[in-house]
Amino acid sequence: MPKKQRKPKKPLTLYKRYKKLGDGIERTNKFCPKCGKGFFLAQHNNRVSCGNCAYTEFQKK
């Protein structure tokens, strides 16, 4: 049986999660309160969620 072909993975885009302000940087996404620093919350249209621990915050209407 031949091996299954893997799809190529997209490279990490950490440069999109920071903004340069003067001499320092600013984070555009919040960190996960459960996992700590280094784990960003992904922004969706009605919530933010962590991909590591599945922590979710829903936005109020």
C-alpha positions as CSV (number, residue, x, y, z in Angstrom):
1,M,0.0,0.0,0.0
2,P,1.5,3.4,-1.0
3,K,2.1,6.1,1.6
4,K,-0.5,8.8,2.0
5,Q,0.5,12.1,0.5
6,R,0.7,14.9,3.2
7,K,-0.5,18.4,2.5
8,P,2.1,21.1,2.8
9,K,1.7,23.1,6.1
10,K,1.5,26.8,6.2
11,P,4.4,28.6,7.9
12,L,3.7,30.2,11.3
13,T,2.8,33.9,11.0
14,L,3.8,35.3,14.3
15,Y,4.7,38.6,12.7
16,K,0.9,39.3,12.3
17,R,0.4,39.1,16.1
18,Y,2.6,42.1,16.9
19,K,2.7,45.8,15.9
20,K,5.7,48.0,16.1
21,L,5.0,51.2,18.1
22,G,8.0,53.6,18.3
23,D,10.7,51.7,20.2
24,G,8.6,48.9,21.5
25,I,6.0,46.3,20.3
26,E,2.3,45.8,21.0
27,R,0.5,42.5,20.9
28,T,-2.7,42.5,18.7
29,N,-4.2,39.4,20.3
30,K,-4.7,38.6,24.0
31,F,-2.9,35.7,25.7
32,C,-4.9,32.8,27.1
33,P,-5.6,33.2,30.8
34,K,-5.3,29.4,31.4
35,C,-2.2,28.6,29.3
36,G,-0.3,31.8,30.1
37,K,2.1,33.8,28.0
38,G,2.9,32.4,24.6
39,F,-0.5,31.1,23.7
40,F,-2.6,33.7,21.8
41,L,-6.4,33.7,21.6
42,A,-7.7,33.4,18.0
43,Q,-10.2,36.0,17.0
44,H,-13.4,34.8,15.4
45,N,-16.5,36.9,14.5
46,N,-18.3,36.4,17.8
47,R,-15.7,34.9,20.1
48,V,-12.0,34.5,21.0
49,S,-10.7,31.0,21.6
50,C,-7.4,29.2,22.5
51,G,-6.3,26.4,20.2
52,N,-4.3,24.7,23.0
53,C,-6.9,24.3,25.8
54,A,-10.2,25.2,24.0
55,Y,-10.8,28.2,26.3
56,T,-13.5,30.4,24.8
57,E,-14.8,33.9,25.5
58,F,-18.0,35.0,23.8
59,Q,-18.5,38.6,22.9
60,K,-21.7,40.4,24.0
61,K,-24.0,41.8,21.4
